[in-house]
Amino acid sequence: MRVLIVYDSFFGNTERIAQAIGSALGGAPEVEVQRVTEVAPEQLNGLDWLIVGSPTRAFRPSENTQKLLASVPAGSLAGVKAAAFDTRIPESKMPGFLRFIVKRTGYADQKIASALARKGAQLVAQPGQFYVLASEGPLQDGELERAFEWARGLKIQR
């Protein structure tokens, strides 16, 4: 079972979530965790599972995450099970105008999930949302444990 967890991270928070997800999936050689800038579209061939995560930046995934997803040929993820996740600031910590904008535009997780589905992947879980207390972090208490449990809930056959 080949599983690839792809992430982008600016301050280490999303990387820590991706590593927790990788740990939950057993850390076996067939489970890889890679930064988005280290992944080429051809590396996605032959995967059984693809999990993609990004910090929410300007209400969407990071530029590098968007570039990778855009470079994946249409239909090339057919048969691949997929899930998406993001890191974000809780709405309760945002000024009112940002809460208004985020309600209209959304977060990175939904945009990643949509891109995966457009490329042919089968989305098998609700996207994961993990919280940072400010732009640079730290992660909210308990988020690594939540990421671990979210990943266990994917029920990837090991």
C-alpha positions in Angstrom: 0.0 0.0 0.0 1.8 3.2 -1.2 0.8 6.3 0.7 2.2 9.7 0.1 1.6 12.6 2.4 2.4 15.9 0.7 2.6 19.2 2.7 3.8 22.7 2.6 4.8 24.6 5.7 6.1 28.1 6.5 6.6 28.0 10.2 6.7 24.2 10.8 3.1 23.8 12.0 1.7 22.1 8.9 4.9 20.0 8.8 4.2 18.8 12.4 0.6 17.9 11.4 1.9 16.0 8.3 4.4 14.1 10.5 1.7 13.2 13.0 -0.4 11.8 10.2 2.5 9.8 8.9 3.1 8.4 12.4 -0.5 7.4 12.7 -0.2 5.4 9.5 2.6 3.3 10.8 5.7 5.1 9.4 6.3 2.0 7.2 8.5 2.4 4.1 5.4 2.6 1.9 4.2 5.6 3.9 6.2 8.7 2.8 5.9 12.3 4.1 7.3 14.9 1.7 7.4 18.6 1.4 5.5 19.8 -1.7 8.6 21.3 -3.3 10.3 17.8 -3.2 7.4 16.2 -5.2 7.1 15.9 -8.9 3.8 15.0 -10.6 5.2 11.7 -11.9 5.8 10.6 -8.2 2.1 10.4 -7.8 1.8 7.5 -10.3 1.0 4.1 -8.7 -0.1 5.6 -5.4 -2.9 3.9 -3.5 -3.4 7.0 -1.2 -2.5 10.7 -1.5 -3.0 13.0 1.4 -2.3 16.7 0.7 -2.0 19.5 3.3 -1.2 23.2 3.3 -1.5 26.2 5.6 -4.3 28.5 4.6 -2.7 31.5 3.1 -4.9 34.3 1.8 -7.9 31.9 2.1 -6.3 29.2 -0.2 -3.5 26.7 -0.2 0.1 27.8 -0.5 1.4 28.8 -3.9 3.6 25.7 -4.1 0.7 23.4 -3.2 -1.4 25.1 -5.9 1.4 24.7 -8.5 1.8 20.9 -7.7 -1.9 20.3 -8.0 -2.2 22.3 -11.2 0.7 20.3 -12.7 -1.0 16.9 -12.2 -2.5 15.7 -15.5 -6.3 15.4 -15.6 -7.5 12.0 -14.7 -4.1 10.8 -13.6 -5.3 10.2 -10.0 -8.1 7.9 -11.0 -8.2 5.0 -8.5 -6.2 6.9 -5.9 -7.9 7.4 -2.6 -7.3 10.9 -1.3 -7.8 13.3 1.6 -6.9 16.9 2.3 -6.1 18.9 5.4 -5.0 22.4 6.3 -3.8 24.5 9.2 -5.6 27.7 10.0 -6.3 30.3 12.6 -9.6 29.7 14.5 -12.3 32.1 13.4 -12.8 33.2 17.0 -9.3 34.7 16.8 -10.0 36.6 13.6 -11.2 40.2 13.3 -14.8 40.5 12.0 -13.9 41.5 8.4 -11.7 38.3 8.0 -14.5 36.1 9.4 -16.8 37.6 6.7 -14.3 37.0 4.0 -13.5 33.4 5.1 -17.2 32.6 5.1 -17.4 33.7 1.4 -14.1 32.2 0.2 -13.3 29.3 2.5 -10.1 27.7 3.5 -7.3 25.7 1.9 -8.7 22.2 2.8 -11.8 22.5 0.5 -9.7 23.9 -2.4 -7.2 21.0 -2.1 -10.0 18.5 -1.9 -11.7 20.0 -5.0 -8.4 19.9 -7.0 -7.8 16.3 -6.0 -11.3 15.3 -7.2 -10.9 17.2 -10.5 -7.7 15.1 -11.1 -9.7 11.9 -10.6 -8.9 11.0 -7.0 -11.6 9.5 -4.8 -12.1 11.6 -1.7 -12.7 9.2 1.1 -12.8 11.5 4.2 -13.9 15.0 5.2 -10.9 17.3 5.1 -9.0 17.8 8.3 -8.7 21.2 9.8 -6.0 21.9 12.4 -5.6 25.1 14.3 -2.7 27.4 15.0 -3.0 30.3 17.5 -1.4 32.9 15.3 0.1 33.1 11.8 3.4 31.7 12.9 1.9 29.3 15.5 2.1 27.6 17.8 -0.4 24.8 17.2 -3.4 24.9 19.5 -3.0 22.4 22.3 -4.1 18.9 21.3 -3.8 19.4 17.5 -1.1 16.8 17.0 -3.3 14.2 18.8 -6.3 15.3 16.7 -4.2 14.9 13.5 -3.1 11.4 14.6 -6.8 10.4 15.2 -8.0 11.9 12.0 -5.4 9.9 10.1 -6.4 6.7 12.0 -9.9 7.4 10.9 -8.9 7.1 7.3 -8.8 3.3 7.7 -5.8 2.8 5.4 -5.1 -0.9 5.1 -1.6 -1.6 6.3 
